[in-house]
C-alpha cells in the first residue's frame, strides 16, 4: 500500500497525504488520475498534464514562481522562516501559520488547509477543522497556564509561610534588642545628669575598686538598700578598697534622687572596666555576681536588669540557657571539666600548674597563686586566692581534690 503513501509519515510525524506521485503518473483524491511529463530548458520548466493542460514556469528570484497555466498567469511566493510565512499572489499578500493540523491563512481563511489521517481538505471545511483545533489548543494553553500559575502560587505561599515563620521567630528577640538599645541610649543621657566628678573618680579608681563597686551595687542597690559602712563585702576584696568604693557610691546616692541613676552609674563602671580588662576578666566579674545571686535564691528584678546593663556596657553577651524544664537568661558560662567516678583526685600540694588548671574556675593565674600557697592544709586556704569564694570552693571540692 506504499503506492498511495499508506503508513508513510510526513515531516511532522503524521500520515502523509494519500496520493501517488510518480514520474509520469499522478493519482489523488481531488485531482483524479492523470499522466504528466516535464522538461526544462534555459531555466524554464515545461509541464504537460492530461488533466490540467500545459504549464510553463520559471523562478526569477528565490521562493518566487511565475507561470502560465493554459494561458492563465500565475504568481506564487512564500517568504520567511519558521511556521509563519508571507504569501504572495496576484491578488495580494497574505500571512499563514503552519501547525500540526495544517496551514491557517490569517488574511484569507478560505485558503487554509487541514489534513486528517492523510486526507487533506481546503476551504470552508479546513477553516472549521482549524477553528476546532485552535479551540482545543487554547483550552490546553489555559490549562497549562492554570497549572503553572497554581504551581507558582503554591511556591509563593510556601515562601510567604517561611517568611512569616521567620518573622515570628525573629520578632521577640528583635523587640528585646530594640528595647535594650533604647534603654542604653536613655542611660547614656541619664549619665550626663550626674556629677561629672563621679565619673572622673571612676577613671582614677583601681581595677579592684571597680570590682568592689560592682559587687556593692548588685548586693546593696540591687536589693533597694543604701551603701553604708556595714555593707557586706566580697570575700576577696581589700578592706581599704571596699571602703573607698563604698564612699564613692554613697556620694552617688547623695547626688541622685530620681530615675534609674543606679543603672546609669553601673553602666559607667562597666564601660570603664571594658577599657581596662580583657573579655575573660570582664566575664569573670559577671559570673561571680551571678553565682552569688543564685546562691542567695532571692534575685530581684532590678538585679536582673543590672546584669543586662553590665553585660551591654562591658561588651559581653547574654544568651538563653535552658538546663532543664525552665528557661533562664544568664551569662554564658564556660563548660566545666568533669572527672569520672573513681578517678584519682588532684593533689593540691603536688599537682603541676597544668593539672591545677583542670579544676573548676582555676585558670593559669589562679593556678600559679595556688602553687605559691603551698603547703595547703585544707580547702579553706584557697579562699586567699582572688576570686575564689564559697560557691567556687564547693565546686572545687565536688570535683575531687586532696591535700
C-alpha positions in Angstrom: 0.0 0.0 0.0 3.0 2.3 -0.1 1.9 3.1 -3.6 -0.5 5.6 -2.1 1.8 6.6 0.9 -0.2 4.5 3.4 1.8 4.2 6.6 4.3 6.8 5.4 4.9 9.7 7.8 5.5 13.4 6.8 8.0 15.8 8.5 5.5 16.3 11.4 5.1 12.6 12.0 1.6 12.5 10.6 0.2 10.2 7.9 1.4 11.6 4.6 -1.2 12.7 2.1 -2.8 9.7 0.4 -1.7 10.1 -3.3 0.6 8.7 -5.9 3.2 10.9 -7.4 5.3 9.1 -10.0 7.4 10.4 -12.8 4.6 10.0 -15.4 1.6 9.2 -13.3 -0.4 11.3 -10.7 -3.3 9.9 -8.7 -5.1 11.7 -5.8 -8.5 12.1 -4.2 -9.0 15.6 -5.6 -7.0 15.6 -8.8 -8.0 12.1 -10.0 -5.7 10.1 -12.3 -3.5 11.9 -14.9 -0.5 11.4 -17.0 2.2 14.0 -16.9 5.6 14.8 -18.4 8.1 17.6 -17.6 11.2 19.0 -19.2 13.5 22.0 -18.5 15.3 24.3 -21.0 17.1 27.7 -20.4 15.8 27.8 -16.8 12.2 27.4 -17.9 10.1 24.4 -16.9 7.6 22.9 -19.3 5.0 20.5 -17.9 2.2 18.7 -19.7 -0.7 17.1 -17.7 -3.6 15.2 -19.2 -5.9 16.8 -16.6 -4.6 20.3 -16.2 -3.0 21.1 -19.6 0.2 22.8 -20.5 2.2 24.7 -17.8 5.3 27.0 -18.3 7.0 28.2 -15.2 10.2 29.9 -14.0 11.8 31.1 -10.8 13.1 34.7 -11.3 14.0 35.2 -7.6 14.3 32.9 -4.6 11.0 31.5 -3.3 9.1 33.2 -6.1 7.5 31.4 -9.1 5.8 32.8 -12.2 3.9 30.6 -14.6 1.4 30.3 -17.5 -1.2 27.6 -17.0 -3.1 27.1 -20.3 -2.5 30.8 -21.0 -3.5 32.0 -17.4 -0.9 34.0 -15.5 0.1 32.6 -12.1 2.2 34.3 -9.4 3.3 32.5 -6.3 5.7 33.3 -3.5 6.4 32.1 0.1 8.8 34.1 2.3 10.0 33.8 5.8 11.4 31.2 8.2 9.6 29.2 10.8 5.9 28.3 11.0 4.6 31.7 9.9 5.2 32.8 6.3 4.3 35.7 4.0 2.4 34.6 0.8 2.4 36.4 -2.5 -0.2 36.0 -5.3 -1.9 38.0 -8.0 -4.5 39.2 -5.5 -2.0 40.5 -2.9 -0.1 39.4 0.2 -1.4 37.1 2.9 0.1 35.6 6.1 -0.3 32.0 7.1 0.9 29.8 10.0 1.7 26.1 9.8 0.5 23.9 12.8 0.1 20.2 13.5 -3.2 20.1 11.6 -2.2 22.0 8.5 -1.9 25.7 7.5 -4.1 28.6 8.5 -4.3 31.7 6.5 -4.9 34.8 8.7 -5.9 37.1 5.8 -8.0 34.8 3.7 -9.1 31.9 5.9 -10.7 30.1 3.0 -7.3 29.4 1.6 -6.4 27.4 4.7 -5.7 23.7 4.6 -6.1 20.7 7.1 -5.0 17.1 6.9 -6.6 14.3 8.9 -5.4 10.7 8.5 -3.7 11.5 5.3 -6.8 13.2 3.8 -6.2 16.9 3.0 -9.1 19.4 2.8 -9.2 23.1 1.9 -11.6 26.0 2.0 -14.5 26.1 4.4 -14.0 22.6 5.8 -10.4 23.4 6.6 -11.5 26.6 8.4 -13.9 24.6 10.6 -11.2 22.0 11.4 -8.7 24.7 12.1 -11.1 26.5 14.4 -11.8 23.3 16.4 -8.0 22.8 16.6 -7.4 26.3 17.8 -10.2 25.9 20.4 -8.6 22.8 21.9 -5.2 24.3 21.7 -6.5 27.4 23.6 -8.0 25.2 26.2 -4.7 23.3 26.5 -2.8 26.5 26.9 -5.2 27.8 29.5 -4.9 24.5 31.5 -1.1 24.7 31.3 -1.2 28.3 32.3 -3.5 27.4 35.2 -1.2 24.6 36.3 1.8 26.8 36.1 0.0 29.6 37.9 -1.1 27.2 40.6 2.5 25.9 41.0 3.8 29.5 41.2 1.1 30.3 43.7 2.0 27.3 45.9 5.6 28.2 45.8 4.7 31.8 46.7 2.6 30.6 49.6 5.4 28.3 50.8 7.9 31.2 50.6 5.4 33.5 52.4 4.8 30.9 55.1 8.6 30.7 55.6 8.9 34.4 55.8 6.1 34.6 58.3 7.6 31.8 60.4 11.0 33.5 60.3 9.4 36.8 61.3 7.6 35.1 64.2 10.8 33.6 65.4 12.7 36.9 65.0 10.2 39.3 66.4 10.7 38.6 70.2 14.5 38.8 70.1 14.3 41.8 67.7 11.9 43.6 70.0 14.0 42.8 73.0 17.1 44.1 71.2 15.3 47.3 70.3 14.2 47.8 73.9 17.7 47.3 75.2 19.1 49.7 72.6 16.6 52.4 73.7 17.3 51.7 77.3 21.1 52.0 76.8 20.7 55.3 75.0 18.5 56.6 77.8 21.1 55.6 80.4 23.8 57.5 78.5 21.6 60.6 78.6 20.9 59.9 82.3 24.7 59.8 83.0 25.0 63.4 81.8 22.7 64.4 84.7 25.1 63.0 87.3 28.0 64.9 88.7 31.0 64.7 86.2 33.4 64.4 89.1 31.9 61.0 89.9 32.9 59.6 86.6 36.4 61.2 86.9 36.7 59.3 90.1 36.0 56.1 88.3 38.9 56.8 85.9 41.2 57.2 88.9 39.9 54.1 90.7 41.9 50.9 90.6 40.6 47.7 88.9 40.0 46.1 92.3 38.0 49.2 93.4 35.9 49.0 90.3 35.2 45.3 91.0 34.2 46.2 94.6 31.8 48.9 93.3 30.1 46.3 91.1 29.8 43.9 94.0 28.3 46.6 96.2 25.9 47.8 93.5 24.4 44.4 93.0 24.3 43.4 96.7 23.0 46.7 98.0 21.4 48.8 95.3 20.1 45.7 93.7 18.1 45.0 96.8 16.9 48.5 97.2 19.4 49.3 100.0 21.8 52.1 100.5 25.5 51.5 100.8 26.8 52.1 104.3 29.8 51.3 106.4 28.5 47.9 107.4 27.6 46.8 103.8 28.7 43.2 103.0 31.9 42.9 101.1 33.3 40.4 98.7 35.5 37.8 100.5 38.4 38.6 98.2 38.2 42.4 98.4 40.7 44.5 100.3 39.1 46.4 103.2 40.6 49.7 102.2 39.5 49.3 98.6 36.0 48.4 99.8 35.9 51.5 102.0 36.9 53.8 99.1 34.3 52.1 96.8 31.5 52.5 99.3 32.5 56.1 99.9 32.1 56.9 96.1 28.8 55.0 95.9 27.4 57.0 98.9 28.4 60.2 97.0 26.4 58.9 94.0 23.4 58.3 96.3 23.6 61.8 97.6 23.8 63.3 94.1 20.9 61.2 92.6 17.3 61.2 93.7 15.2 60.1 90.8 15.2 57.8 87.8 17.5 54.8 87.2 20.5 56.6 88.4 21.9 53.3 89.8 21.8 51.7 86.4 23.3 54.7 84.8 26.3 54.7 87.2 26.7 50.9 86.8 26.8 51.4 83.1 29.6 53.9 83.6 31.6 51.4 85.7 31.1 48.7 83.2 32.3 50.9 80.4 35.4 51.8 82.4 36.0 48.1 83.1 35.7 47.3 79.3 38.5 49.8 78.6 40.9 48.1 81.1 40.2 44.4 81.3 40.0 41.7 78.6 36.8 39.8 77.9 37.7 36.9 80.1 38.2 39.0 83.2 35.1 41.1 82.4 33.1 37.9 82.2 34.6 36.6 85.5 33.2 39.6 87.3 29.7 38.9 85.9 30.0 35.2 86.7 31.0 35.9 90.3 28.0 38.2 90.8 25.7 35.7 89.1 26.8 32.9 91.3 26.3 35.0 94.4 22.8 35.9 93.3 21.9 32.3 92.5 23.2 31.2 95.9 21.0 33.8 97.7 17.9 32.4 95.9 16.3 35.8 96.1 17.3 37.6 92.8 15.3 40.7 92.3 14.0 42.2 89.0 16.4 45.1 89.5 19.3 42.8 89.8 18.2 41.1 86.5 18.2 44.5 84.8 21.7 45.2 86.3 23.1 42.0 84.8 21.9 43.1 81.4 23.2 46.6 81.8 26.6 45.4 82.9 26.8 42.9 80.0 25.8 45.5 77.4 28.2 48.2 78.6 31.1 45.8 79.3 30.9 44.4 75.8 29.6 41.0 76.9 26.7 39.0 75.5 23.9 37.2 77.5 22.3 34.1 75.9 19.3 32.0 76.8 20.3 28.8 78.7 17.7 26.0 79.2 19.3 23.4 81.5 16.0 21.6 82.3 12.3 22.4 82.3 12.8 26.1 82.8 14.4 28.7 80.5 16.5 31.4 82.1 18.7 34.1 80.7 22.1 34.5 82.2 25.7 34.9 81.2 27.4 32.3 79.1 29.3 30.0 81.4 32.4 28.1 80.4 31.9 24.3 80.3 33.2 22.7 83.4 35.6 19.7 83.2 34.3 16.6 85.0 36.1 13.7 86.5 34.8 10.1 86.2 33.6 8.4 89.4 36.6 6.6 91.0 39.2 8.8 89.2 42.3 9.9 91.1 41.7 13.3 92.9 44.1 16.1 92.2 46.6 16.7 94.9 46.8 20.4 95.6 50.3 20.2 97.0 51.9 18.0 94.3 50.0 18.7 91.1 51.6 20.7 88.3 50.3 24.1 87.2 48.8 22.5 84.1 47.0 19.9 86.2 45.6 22.5 88.5 44.0 24.3 85.6 41.6 21.4 85.2 39.9 22.4 88.4 36.7 24.5 88.0 37.4 28.2 87.7 41.2 27.8 88.1 43.0 29.4 85.2 46.7 30.0 84.7 46.9 32.9 87.1 45.0 31.3 89.9 46.9 28.0 89.4 50.2 30.0 90.0 48.6 31.7 93.0 47.7 28.2 94.4 51.2 26.9 93.9 52.5 29.9 95.9 50.2 29.0 98.8 51.8 25.6 99.3 51.8 23.7 101.6 48.0 23.7 101.7 46.5 22.4 104.9 42.8 22.4 103.7 40.4 23.8 101.2 39.8 26.9 103.2 43.3 28.0 102.3 42.1 28.6 98.8 39.9 31.4 100.0 43.1 33.5 100.0 43.1 33.4 96.1 41.4 36.3 94.5 38.0 35.4 93.1 37.6 32.1 94.9 34.5 32.3 97.2 32.3 29.8 98.9 30.4 28.8 95.8 33.5 28.1 93.8 35.1 26.3 96.7 32.2 23.9 96.8 32.6 23.2 93.1 36.3 22.5 93.5 35.6 20.2 96.5 33.0 18.3 94.4 35.5 17.9 91.5 37.8 15.9 93.7 40.9 17.2 95.4 43.3 16.0 98.0 45.6 17.9 100.4 
